[in-house]
Amino acid sequence: MTWTLPEPMLAAPVSDPDLPPGWAAEPKWDGWRALLSWDAHRLILRSRRGTDLEPSFPELRAGAAHSLGVL
């Protein structure tokens, strides 16, 4: 299977903390950003650079399957 990365989820600093109408934001504390997809009963969890993160977060499989209604 070929997996194509979407555009990276990068934060950008702004000088004005006011957000445009309809926007939402949250601070990014030290942590992980990941892209999750479910394909043919297989969880795909990748970093923005394409690193496979599923082995590092095995508990996400059941949560993702439940949330996506694929159990």
N, CA, C and O atoms as a GROMACS GRO file, in nm:
protein
  284
    1MET      N    1   0.084  -0.117   0.000
    1MET     CA    2   0.000   0.000   0.000
    1MET      C    3   0.089   0.124   0.000
    1MET      O    4   0.189   0.129   0.072
    2THR      N    5   0.054   0.221  -0.079
    2THR     CA    6   0.126   0.347  -0.082
    2THR      C    7   0.050   0.448  -0.001
    2THR      O    8  -0.070   0.469  -0.022
    3TRP      N    9   0.119   0.511   0.092
    3TRP     CA   10   0.055   0.610   0.179
    3TRP      C   11   0.113   0.745   0.148
    3TRP      O   12   0.234   0.765   0.158
    4THR      N   13   0.028   0.839   0.109
    4THR     CA   14   0.073   0.974   0.075
    4THR      C   15   0.042   1.068   0.190
    4THR      O   16  -0.070   1.074   0.238
    5LEU      N   17   0.144   1.140   0.232
    5LEU     CA   18   0.125   1.233   0.342
    5LEU      C   19   0.043   1.353   0.297
    5LEU      O   20   0.067   1.409   0.190
    6PRO      N   21  -0.055   1.394   0.379
    6PRO     CA   22  -0.121   1.521   0.352
    6PRO      C   23  -0.028   1.635   0.392
    6PRO      O   24   0.083   1.612   0.440
    7GLU      N   25  -0.074   1.756   0.374
    7GLU     CA   26   0.007   1.871   0.416
    7GLU      C   27   0.038   1.860   0.565
    7GLU      O   28  -0.049   1.818   0.642
    8PRO      N   29   0.159   1.896   0.607
    8PRO     CA   30   0.195   1.888   0.750
    8PRO      C   31   0.107   1.976   0.837
    8PRO      O   32   0.058   2.080   0.794
    9MET      N   33   0.090   1.932   0.960
    9MET     CA   34   0.012   2.007   1.058
    9MET      C   35   0.111   2.089   1.140
    9MET      O   36   0.147   2.052   1.251
   10LEU      N   37   0.152   2.199   1.085
   10LEU     CA   38   0.253   2.279   1.153
   10LEU      C   39   0.189   2.401   1.219
   10LEU      O   40   0.101   2.465   1.162
   11ALA      N   41   0.235   2.430   1.337
   11ALA     CA   42   0.190   2.551   1.406
   11ALA      C   43   0.271   2.669   1.356
   11ALA      O   44   0.386   2.654   1.316
   12ALA      N   45   0.210   2.785   1.360
   12ALA     CA   46   0.280   2.907   1.320
   12ALA      C   47   0.262   3.012   1.428
   12ALA      O   48   0.149   3.036   1.472
   13PRO      N   49   0.370   3.075   1.472
   13PRO     CA   50   0.356   3.179   1.574
   13PRO      C   51   0.285   3.302   1.516
   13PRO      O   52   0.302   3.336   1.399
   14VAL      N   53   0.206   3.366   1.599
   14VAL     CA   54   0.136   3.488   1.558
   14VAL      C   55   0.159   3.594   1.665
   14VAL      O   56   0.175   3.564   1.783
   15SER      N   57   0.161   3.718   1.620
   15SER     CA   58   0.183   3.826   1.716
   15SER      C   59   0.054   3.863   1.789
   15SER      O   60   0.059   3.917   1.899
   16ASP      N   61  -0.062   3.835   1.727
   16ASP     CA   62  -0.191   3.871   1.785
   16ASP      C   63  -0.266   3.743   1.819
   16ASP      O   64  -0.296   3.664   1.729
   17PRO      N   65  -0.299   3.719   1.946
   17PRO     CA   66  -0.366   3.595   1.983
   17PRO      C   67  -0.514   3.590   1.943
   17PRO      O   68  -0.575   3.484   1.956
   18ASP      N   69  -0.573   3.700   1.896
   18ASP     CA   70  -0.713   3.697   1.853
   18ASP      C   71  -0.726   3.612   1.727
   18ASP      O   72  -0.647   3.624   1.634
   19LEU      N   73  -0.828   3.528   1.725
   19LEU     CA   74  -0.850   3.440   1.611
   19LEU      C   75  -0.961   3.494   1.523
   19LEU      O   76  -1.054   3.558   1.572
   20PRO      N   77  -0.954   3.469   1.394
   20PRO     CA   78  -1.062   3.508   1.305
   20PRO      C   79  -1.190   3.432   1.342
   20PRO      O   80  -1.182   3.324   1.401
   21PRO      N   81  -1.308   3.486   1.309
   21PRO     CA   82  -1.434   3.414   1.336
   21PRO      C   83  -1.432   3.275   1.273
   21PRO      O   84  -1.389   3.258   1.159
   22GLY      N   85  -1.479   3.177   1.348
   22GLY     CA   86  -1.484   3.039   1.299
   22GLY      C   87  -1.357   2.959   1.319
   22GLY      O   88  -1.353   2.841   1.284
   23TRP      N   89  -1.254   3.020   1.372
   23TRP     CA   90  -1.128   2.950   1.397
   23TRP      C   91  -1.121   2.906   1.542
   23TRP      O   92  -1.182   2.967   1.630
   24ALA      N   93  -1.046   2.800   1.566
   24ALA     CA   94  -1.021   2.754   1.703
   24ALA      C   95  -0.873   2.720   1.713
   24ALA      O   96  -0.810   2.686   1.613
   25ALA      N   97  -0.819   2.728   1.831
   25ALA     CA   98  -0.678   2.697   1.850
   25ALA      C   99  -0.656   2.644   1.990
   25ALA      O  100  -0.738   2.663   2.080
   26GLU      N  101  -0.545   2.578   2.006
   26GLU     CA  102  -0.503   2.532   2.137
   26GLU      C  103  -0.351   2.535   2.141
   26GLU      O  104  -0.287   2.520   2.037
   27PRO      N  105  -0.294   2.555   2.258
   27PRO     CA  106  -0.148   2.552   2.262
   27PRO      C  107  -0.097   2.411   2.236
   27PRO      O  108  -0.161   2.314   2.276
   28LYS      N  109   0.014   2.399   2.171
   28LYS     CA  110   0.075   2.268   2.152
   28LYS      C  111   0.184   2.253   2.256
   28LYS      O  112   0.293   2.309   2.243
   29TRP      N  113   0.153   2.177   2.356
   29TRP     CA  114   0.252   2.146   2.458
   29TRP      C  115   0.346   2.043   2.399
   29TRP      O  116   0.322   1.992   2.290
   30ASP      N  117   0.451   2.011   2.470
   30ASP     CA  118   0.542   1.909   2.421
   30ASP      C  119   0.464   1.779   2.407
   30ASP      O  120   0.411   1.729   2.506
   31GLY      N  121   0.458   1.725   2.290
   31GLY     CA  122   0.381   1.603   2.269
   31GLY      C  123   0.395   1.553   2.126
   31GLY      O  124   0.497   1.576   2.061
   32TRP      N  125   0.291   1.485   2.077
   32TRP     CA  126   0.294   1.421   1.947
   32TRP      C  127   0.188   1.482   1.857
   32TRP      O  128   0.082   1.524   1.903
   33ARG      N  129   0.218   1.486   1.729
   33ARG     CA  130   0.119   1.514   1.626
   33ARG      C  131   0.119   1.393   1.535
   33ARG      O  132   0.225   1.344   1.496
   34ALA      N  133   0.002   1.346   1.503
   34ALA     CA  134  -0.006   1.226   1.420
   34ALA      C  135  -0.127   1.233   1.329
   34ALA      O  136  -0.224   1.303   1.357
   35LEU      N  137  -0.119   1.159   1.220
   35LEU     CA  138  -0.228   1.143   1.126
   35LEU      C  139  -0.275   0.999   1.137
   35LEU      O  140  -0.194   0.906   1.126
   36LEU      N  141  -0.402   0.980   1.157
   36LEU     CA  142  -0.458   0.846   1.174
   36LEU      C  143  -0.555   0.819   1.061
   36LEU      O  144  -0.638   0.903   1.028
   37SER      N  145  -0.544   0.702   1.003
   37SER     CA  146  -0.643   0.657   0.906
   37SER      C  147  -0.669   0.508   0.929
   37SER      O  148  -0.588   0.438   0.989
   38TRP      N  149  -0.780   0.464   0.880
   38TRP     CA  150  -0.819   0.324   0.894
   38TRP      C  151  -0.844   0.272   0.755
   38TRP      O  152  -0.933   0.322   0.685
   39ASP      N  153  -0.769   0.172   0.712
   39ASP     CA  154  -0.780   0.119   0.577
   39ASP      C  155  -0.782  -0.032   0.581
   39ASP      O  156  -0.688  -0.095   0.629
   40ALA      N  157  -0.890  -0.091   0.531
   40ALA     CA  158  -0.902  -0.238   0.525
   40ALA      C  159  -0.874  -0.301   0.660
   40ALA      O  160  -0.797  -0.396   0.670
   41HIS      N  161  -0.937  -0.250   0.765
   41HIS     CA  162  -0.924  -0.301   0.902
   41HIS      C  163  -0.782  -0.288   0.955
   41HIS      O  164  -0.739  -0.365   1.041
   42ARG      N  165  -0.710  -0.191   0.903
   42ARG     CA  166  -0.573  -0.168   0.949
   42ARG      C  167  -0.559  -0.023   0.992
   42ARG      O  168  -0.591   0.069   0.916
   43LEU      N  169  -0.511  -0.002   1.112
   43LEU     CA  170  -0.485   0.131   1.162
   43LEU      C  171  -0.354   0.181   1.103
   43LEU      O  172  -0.253   0.110   1.105
   44ILE      N  173  -0.355   0.302   1.052
   44ILE     CA  174  -0.233   0.365   1.002
   44ILE      C  175  -0.216   0.492   1.082
   44ILE      O  176  -0.298   0.583   1.075
   45LEU      N  177  -0.108   0.498   1.158
   45LEU     CA  178  -0.079   0.613   1.243
   45LEU      C  179   0.062   0.659   1.209
   45LEU      O  180   0.160   0.588   1.233
   46ARG      N  181   0.072   0.779   1.151
   46ARG     CA  182   0.199   0.829   1.102
   46ARG      C  183   0.229   0.967   1.158
   46ARG      O  184   0.138   1.045   1.186
   47SER      N  185   0.356   0.995   1.174
   47SER     CA  186   0.398   1.131   1.207
   47SER      C  187   0.388   1.216   1.081
   47SER      O  188   0.366   1.163   0.972
   48ARG      N  189   0.405   1.345   1.096
   48ARG     CA  190   0.396   1.431   0.978
   48ARG      C  191   0.509   1.404   0.880
   48ARG      O  192   0.500   1.443   0.764
   49ARG      N  193   0.614   1.338   0.924
   49ARG     CA  194   0.725   1.302   0.835
   49ARG      C  195   0.711   1.161   0.779
   49ARG      O  196   0.795   1.116   0.702
   50GLY      N  197   0.604   1.090   0.819
   50GLY     CA  198   0.578   0.958   0.765
   50GLY      C  199   0.623   0.842   0.851
   50GLY      O  200   0.609   0.727   0.810
   51THR      N  201   0.678   0.868   0.968
   51THR     CA  202   0.722   0.762   1.058
   51THR      C  203   0.601   0.684   1.110
   51THR      O  204   0.503   0.745   1.152
   52ASP      N  205   0.608   0.553   1.109
   52ASP     CA  206   0.501   0.469   1.162
   52ASP      C  207   0.501   0.480   1.314
   52ASP      O  208   0.597   0.440   1.380
   53LEU      N  209   0.392   0.533   1.370
   53LEU     CA  210   0.381   0.551   1.515
   53LEU      C  211   0.297   0.444   1.584
   53LEU      O  212   0.290   0.441   1.707
   54GLU      N  213   0.233   0.356   1.508
   54GLU     CA  214   0.145   0.258   1.568
   54GLU      C  215   0.213   0.171   1.674
   54GLU      O  216   0.153   0.147   1.778
   55PRO      N  217   0.336   0.122   1.652
   55PRO     CA  218   0.400   0.040   1.756
   55PRO      C  219   0.419   0.116   1.888
   55PRO      O  220   0.423   0.054   1.994
   56SER      N  221   0.431   0.247   1.882
   56SER     CA  222   0.451   0.326   2.003
   56SER      C  223   0.321   0.352   2.079
   56SER      O  224   0.324   0.387   2.197
   57PHE      N  225   0.207   0.336   2.011
   57PHE     CA  226   0.077   0.366   2.072
   57PHE      C  227  -0.024   0.254   2.044
   57PHE      O  228  -0.125   0.277   1.977
   58PRO      N  229   0.001   0.132   2.093
   58PRO     CA  230  -0.087   0.020   2.062
   58PRO      C  231  -0.230   0.039   2.114
   58PRO      O  232  -0.324  -0.020   2.060
   59GLU      N  233  -0.247   0.120   2.218
   59GLU     CA  234  -0.380   0.140   2.275
   59GLU      C  235  -0.471   0.221   2.182
   59GLU      O  236  -0.593   0.225   2.202
   60LEU      N  237  -0.414   0.285   2.083
   60LEU     CA  238  -0.496   0.365   1.991
   60LEU      C  239  -0.579   0.279   1.897
   60LEU      O  240  -0.682   0.325   1.846
   61ARG      N  241  -0.537   0.156   1.872
   61ARG     CA  242  -0.611   0.070   1.779
   61ARG      C  243  -0.756   0.051   1.823
   61ARG      O  244  -0.848   0.073   1.744
   62ALA      N  245  -0.778   0.011   1.947
   62ALA     CA  246  -0.914  -0.012   1.995
   62ALA      C  247  -0.994   0.119   2.000
   62ALA      O  248  -1.111   0.121   1.963
   63GLY      N  249  -0.930   0.227   2.044
   63GLY     CA  250  -0.998   0.356   2.050
   63GLY      C  251  -1.036   0.405   1.911
   63GLY      O  252  -1.147   0.455   1.892
   64ALA      N  253  -0.947   0.392   1.817
   64ALA     CA  254  -0.977   0.436   1.679
   64ALA      C  255  -1.085   0.350   1.617
   64ALA      O  256  -1.176   0.401   1.552
   65ALA      N  257  -1.076   0.219   1.637
   65ALA     CA  258  -1.176   0.129   1.581
   65ALA      C  259  -1.313   0.160   1.639
   65ALA      O  260  -1.413   0.162   1.566
   66HIS      N  261  -1.320   0.185   1.767
   66HIS     CA  262  -1.447   0.217   1.832
   66HIS      C  263  -1.501   0.351   1.780
   66HIS      O  264  -1.618   0.361   1.746
   67SER      N  265  -1.416   0.453   1.775
   67SER     CA  266  -1.458   0.586   1.730
   67SER      C  267  -1.502   0.586   1.585
   67SER      O  268  -1.596   0.657   1.549
   68LEU      N  269  -1.434   0.507   1.502
   68LEU     CA  270  -1.468   0.504   1.361
   68LEU      C  271  -1.580   0.405   1.330
   68LEU      O  272  -1.625   0.395   1.216
   69GLY      N  273  -1.627   0.332   1.432
   69GLY     CA  274  -1.736   0.237   1.413
   69GLY      C  275  -1.700   0.118   1.330
   69GLY      O  276  -1.784   0.066   1.256
   70VAL      N  277  -1.575   0.071   1.340
   70VAL     CA  278  -1.531  -0.042   1.259
   70VAL      C  279  -1.506  -0.168   1.341
   70VAL      O  280  -1.445  -0.263   1.292
   71LEU      N  281  -1.554  -0.169   1.464
   71LEU     CA  282  -1.538  -0.290   1.546
   71LEU      C  283  -1.632  -0.398   1.503
   71LEU      O  284  -1.632  -0.507   1.560
   0.00000   0.00000   0.00000
